[in-house]
Amino acid sequence: MNTDYTNSGSHSLSTGDDDSDSPCIGVCTTLYDDICQGCGRTLNEVSNWVFFGQEEKEVVWKRIRDEGTAMRFQRQSKD
């Protein structure tokens, strides 16, 4: 069985790579505020992501990369 996920569609959820359209890593939690601790998006951004244009998505991606506090970035730094 091949366990190298670097070129598979599942890589985005397992490590939070930047090739995915969505920052989602499949770890959704907003226990303490309106920010998902998995991807770093607000609840509004998560629920409306499919309706966002490319420019809106890029603004969100930039913000969550700059903040770098979401689990998706913590997972990347371990690699």
MDTraj code that builds the backbone (N, CA, C; nanometers):
import mdtraj as md
import numpy as np

residues = "MET ASN THR ASP TYR THR ASN SER GLY SER HIS SER LEU SER THR GLY ASP ASP ASP SER ASP SER PRO CYS ILE GLY VAL CYS THR THR LEU TYR ASP ASP ILE CYS GLN GLY CYS GLY ARG THR LEU ASN GLU VAL SER ASN TRP VAL PHE PHE GLY GLN GLU GLU LYS GLU VAL VAL TRP LYS ARG ILE ARG ASP GLU GLY THR ALA MET ARG PHE GLN ARG GLN SER LYS ASP".split()
xyz = np.array([
    [0.0844, -0.1178, 0.0000],
    [0.0000, 0.0000, 0.0000],
    [0.0886, 0.1237, 0.0000],
    [0.0563, 0.2198, -0.0853],
    [0.1347, 0.3426, -0.0957],
    [0.0898, 0.4413, 0.0113],
    [0.1801, 0.4822, 0.0983],
    [0.1453, 0.5776, 0.2032],
    [0.2007, 0.7164, 0.1737],
    [0.2538, 0.7383, 0.0534],
    [0.3025, 0.8700, 0.0148],
    [0.1849, 0.9497, -0.0407],
    [0.1364, 1.0447, 0.0367],
    [0.0191, 1.1213, -0.0012],
    [0.0538, 1.2527, -0.0696],
    [0.1788, 1.2746, -0.1017],
    [0.2190, 1.4041, -0.1551],
    [0.1554, 1.4370, -0.2890],
    [0.1152, 1.3384, -0.3659],
    [0.0540, 1.3665, -0.4949],
    [-0.0903, 1.3205, -0.5036],
    [-0.1495, 1.2869, -0.3921],
    [-0.2882, 1.2408, -0.3951],
    [-0.3816, 1.3504, -0.3469],
    [-0.5082, 1.3369, -0.3773],
    [-0.6073, 1.4343, -0.3340],
    [-0.6230, 1.4398, -0.1844],
    [-0.5842, 1.3355, -0.1134],
    [-0.6011, 1.3340, 0.0312],
    [-0.4943, 1.4151, 0.1030],
    [-0.3901, 1.4546, 0.0319],
    [-0.2801, 1.5279, 0.0943],
    [-0.3287, 1.6582, 0.1583],
    [-0.4228, 1.7274, 0.0956],
    [-0.4697, 1.8543, 0.1486],
    [-0.5273, 1.8403, 0.2882],
    [-0.6021, 1.7337, 0.3113],
    [-0.6619, 1.7159, 0.4423],
    [-0.5634, 1.6578, 0.5428],
    [-0.4681, 1.5797, 0.4963],
    [-0.3791, 1.5159, 0.5922],
    [-0.2692, 1.6088, 0.6411],
    [-0.2240, 1.6997, 0.5569],
    [-0.1145, 1.7869, 0.5990],
    [-0.1439, 1.9342, 0.5816],
    [-0.2526, 1.9681, 0.5167],
    [-0.2839, 2.1085, 0.4985],
    [-0.1986, 2.1743, 0.3930],
    [-0.1795, 2.1100, 0.2785],
    [-0.0964, 2.1693, 0.1746],
    [-0.1648, 2.2890, 0.1098],
    [-0.0898, 2.3630, 0.0322],
    [-0.1414, 2.4834, -0.0314],
    [-0.2019, 2.4571, -0.1686],
    [-0.2058, 2.3317, -0.2138],
    [-0.2619, 2.2999, -0.3443],
    [-0.4142, 2.2951, -0.3418],
    [-0.4721, 2.2906, -0.2277],
    [-0.6161, 2.2811, -0.2150],
    [-0.6805, 2.4184, -0.2331],
    [-0.8018, 2.4193, -0.2875],
    [-0.8789, 2.5425, -0.2992],
    [-0.9196, 2.5927, -0.1610],
    [-0.9492, 2.5007, -0.0723],
    [-0.9983, 2.5346, 0.0608],
    [-0.8913, 2.5110, 0.1669],
    [-0.8851, 2.5969, 0.2677],
    [-0.7911, 2.5760, 0.3773],
    [-0.8301, 2.4620, 0.4714],
    [-0.9473, 2.4035, 0.4528],
    [-0.9968, 2.2999, 0.5424],
    [-0.9014, 2.1811, 0.5506],
    [-0.8776, 2.1332, 0.6735],
    [-0.7981, 2.0120, 0.6934],
    [-0.8806, 1.9032, 0.7596],
    [-1.0114, 1.9246, 0.7678],
    [-1.1004, 1.8242, 0.8247],
    [-1.0990, 1.8193, 0.9763],
    [-1.0467, 1.9228, 1.0398],
    [-1.0454, 1.9331, 1.1858],
    [-1.1210, 2.0611, 1.2187],
    [-1.2513, 2.0496, 1.2332],
    [-1.3348, 2.1674, 1.2519],
    [-1.3691, 2.1863, 1.3989],
    [-1.3257, 2.2973, 1.4544],
    [-1.3599, 2.3277, 1.5926],
    [-1.3611, 2.4774, 1.6154],
    [-1.4688, 2.5238, 1.6761],
    [-1.4831, 2.6650, 1.7108],
    [-1.5322, 2.6745, 1.8549],
    [-1.4657, 2.6054, 1.9425],
    [-1.5104, 2.5975, 2.0814],
    [-1.5111, 2.7315, 2.1538],
    [-1.4131, 2.8146, 2.1296],
    [-1.3958, 2.9335, 2.2128],
    [-1.4265, 3.0643, 2.1418],
    [-1.4348, 3.0643, 2.0113],
    [-1.4651, 3.1862, 1.9373],
    [-1.5197, 3.1500, 1.8004],
    [-1.5265, 3.2458, 1.7106],
    [-1.5822, 3.2236, 1.5776],
    [-1.4770, 3.1873, 1.4742],
    [-1.3588, 3.1475, 1.5187],
    [-1.2508, 3.1094, 1.4281],
    [-1.2283, 2.9588, 1.4383],
    [-1.2275, 2.8915, 1.3245],
    [-1.1999, 2.7481, 1.3242],
    [-1.0526, 2.7260, 1.3591],
    [-1.0271, 2.6454, 1.4588],
    [-0.8898, 2.6193, 1.5011],
    [-0.8155, 2.5307, 1.4021],
    [-0.8877, 2.4598, 1.3160],
    [-0.8255, 2.3743, 1.2158],
    [-0.7711, 2.4534, 1.0981],
    [-0.8561, 2.5407, 1.0403],
    [-0.8163, 2.6115, 0.9184],
    [-0.7917, 2.7600, 0.9373],
    [-0.8412, 2.8185, 1.0454],
    [-0.8185, 2.9606, 1.0713],
    [-0.9222, 3.0537, 1.0119],
    [-1.0250, 2.9978, 0.9481],
    [-1.1289, 3.0829, 0.8903],
    [-1.2384, 3.1137, 0.9918],
    [-1.3107, 3.2235, 0.9666],
    [-1.4270, 3.2552, 1.0485],
    [-1.5417, 3.1633, 1.0095],
    [-1.6425, 3.1558, 1.0951],
    [-1.7599, 3.0745, 1.0628],
    [-1.8249, 3.1220, 0.9340],
    [-1.8298, 3.2531, 0.9129],
    [-1.8867, 3.3081, 0.7901],
    [-1.8056, 3.2647, 0.6682],
    [-1.6731, 3.2673, 0.6799],
    [-1.5876, 3.2258, 0.5684],
    [-1.6048, 3.0774, 0.5370],
    [-1.6151, 2.9959, 0.6397],
    [-1.6340, 2.8523, 0.6194],
    [-1.7672, 2.8259, 0.5495],
    [-1.8738, 2.8849, 0.6004],
    [-2.0064, 2.8549, 0.5466],
    [-2.0292, 2.9148, 0.4085],
    [-1.9580, 3.0192, 0.3731],
    [-1.9782, 3.0832, 0.2428],
    [-1.8653, 3.0584, 0.1437],
    [-1.7686, 2.9741, 0.1795],
    [-1.6504, 2.9524, 0.0960],
    [-1.6860, 2.9180, -0.0490],
    [-1.7841, 2.8318, -0.0687],
    [-1.8197, 2.7894, -0.2044],
    [-1.8768, 2.9031, -0.2885],
    [-1.9194, 3.0102, -0.2236],
    [-1.9753, 3.1242, -0.2955],
    [-1.8713, 3.2350, -0.3180],
    [-1.7541, 3.2235, -0.2547],
    [-1.6505, 3.3255, -0.2686],
    [-1.5870, 3.3190, -0.4069],
    [-1.5522, 3.4357, -0.4589],
    [-1.4742, 3.4423, -0.5812],
    [-1.3276, 3.4171, -0.5476],
    [-1.2454, 3.4007, -0.6500],
    [-1.1036, 3.3722, -0.6291],
    [-1.0343, 3.4829, -0.5493],
    [-1.0686, 3.6061, -0.5765],
    [-1.0070, 3.7185, -0.5055],
    [-1.0399, 3.7155, -0.3563],
    [-1.1652, 3.6863, -0.3228],
    [-1.2053, 3.6763, -0.1822],
    [-1.1311, 3.5630, -0.1125],
    [-1.1170, 3.4497, -0.1820],
    [-1.0452, 3.3356, -0.1241],
    [-0.8991, 3.3704, -0.0997],
    [-0.8382, 3.4412, -0.1925],
    [-0.6975, 3.4786, -0.1770],
    [-0.6764, 3.5705, -0.0571],
    [-0.7726, 3.6596, -0.0312],
    [-0.7641, 3.7476, 0.0859],
    [-0.7654, 3.6642, 0.2146],
    [-0.8549, 3.5662, 0.2192],
    [-0.8632, 3.4789, 0.3373],
    [-0.7352, 3.3975, 0.3514],
    [-0.6879, 3.3361, 0.2414],
    [-0.5641, 3.2581, 0.2458],
    [-0.4492, 3.3433, 0.2979],
    [-0.4388, 3.4669, 0.2498],
    [-0.3293, 3.5546, 0.2945],
    [-0.3378, 3.5789, 0.4447],
    [-0.4584, 3.6102, 0.4932],
    [-0.4753, 3.6378, 0.6357],
    [-0.4389, 3.5171, 0.7213],
    [-0.4888, 3.3990, 0.6843],
    [-0.4614, 3.2835, 0.7704],
    [-0.3145, 3.2413, 0.7616],
    [-0.2505, 3.2625, 0.6458],
    [-0.1061, 3.2349, 0.6366],
    [-0.0274, 3.3326, 0.7228],
    [-0.0649, 3.4610, 0.7156],
    [0.0045, 3.5623, 0.7953],
    [-0.0096, 3.5347, 0.9451],
    [-0.1300, 3.4940, 0.9871],
    [-0.1524, 3.4619, 1.1280],
    [-0.0781, 3.3350, 1.1671],
    [-0.0848, 3.2331, 1.0827],
    [-0.0121, 3.1084, 1.1033],
    [-0.0447, 3.0319, 1.2300],
    [-0.1597, 3.0583, 1.2901],
    [-0.1937, 2.9946, 1.4173],
    [-0.2833, 2.8718, 1.4033],
    [-0.3450, 2.8539, 1.2879],
    [-0.4349, 2.7398, 1.2676],
    [-0.3559, 2.6094, 1.2657],
    [-0.4236, 2.5005, 1.3020],
    [-0.3605, 2.3683, 1.3029],
    [-0.2986, 2.3330, 1.1683],
    [-0.3582, 2.3807, 1.0588],
    [-0.3050, 2.3468, 0.9260],
    [-0.1617, 2.3930, 0.9119],
    [-0.1235, 2.5038, 0.9733],
    [0.0128, 2.5548, 0.9631],
    [0.1045, 2.4869, 1.0631],
    [0.0522, 2.4478, 1.1758],
    [0.1309, 2.3743, 1.2743],
    [0.1684, 2.2383, 1.2176],
    [0.0766, 2.1759, 1.1434],
    [0.1046, 2.0467, 1.0808],
    [0.2122, 2.0618, 0.9745],
    [0.2078, 2.1681, 0.8955],
    [0.3057, 2.1891, 0.7892],
    [0.4453, 2.2090, 0.8466],
    [0.4556, 2.2806, 0.9558],
    [0.5882, 2.3101, 1.0122],
    [0.6562, 2.1866, 1.0675],
    [0.5811, 2.0808, 1.0967],
    [0.6397, 1.9563, 1.1475],
    [0.7052, 1.8766, 1.0370],
    [0.6625, 1.9002, 0.9107],
    [0.7151, 1.8222, 0.7975],
    [0.8565, 1.8625, 0.7622],
])
top = md.Topology()
chain = top.add_chain()
for i, resn in enumerate(residues, 1):
    res = top.add_residue(resn, chain, resSeq=i)
    for name in ("N", "CA", "C"):
        top.add_atom(name, md.element.get_by_symbol(name[0]), res)
traj = md.Trajectory(xyz[None], top)
